Amino acid sequence: ARLFGLLKSSAPSRIVNVSSQAHRQPKVFDENEIMLTSAEKYSPMQNYGVTKLYNIMFAKELNRRMKANGVEGVTAAACHPGLTASGLTSNSASASSNWLWWLVFKVVTYFPSQSSEMGALPTLYAAVGNDVEGGDYFGPKHLGLYGYPTREVPSELSNAKDAATKLWTFSEKLAKLSFEVR
């Protein structure tokens, strides 16, 4: 929010939110889960998927607000790296307290994955690609797991306008600031 004026004065500029295919896990938006931290209900992987969904929702909501207020020259997009050999998967397996997620992470580490350099390409494309439009979502071409960047269709829930508005309002309240998009 505090850098928005600088982004406008530096147009054309981009805001890129890095998400994950895990954004597809949540099936409903529950505003009570925005800051779910109670020990009884907290699930690291569930919360990860929810936060990655919120990354996409934020980019889409920011674009809607910019369009509604006539802001030009700033584009917000989202992306994900696919299955990348970065150590995140193996570290997540050892950190997982849920045996099922531990097993999933262990199995996934045996799949062919792409290099960290290839995993960075969707982010770079979202940042500097010539045909990027507001609200776009990019990831690796092949099954969203590996390959060169391509435009993808994110989950249906990521397009929920009412949910995105609630998320925006809650985020402003939590951060104790107002993000005026003008």
Secondary structure, DSSP 4 states (H G I P E B T S, - for coil): -TTHHHHHHT-SEEEEEE--GGGGS--S--GGGTT---TTT--HHHHHHHHHHHHHHHHHHHHHHHHHTT--SEEEEEE---SB-SSHHHHHHHH--SHHHHHHHHHHTTS--B-HHHHHHHHHHHHH-TT--TT-EEEEEETTTEEEEEE----GGGG-HHHHHHHHHHHHHHHT------
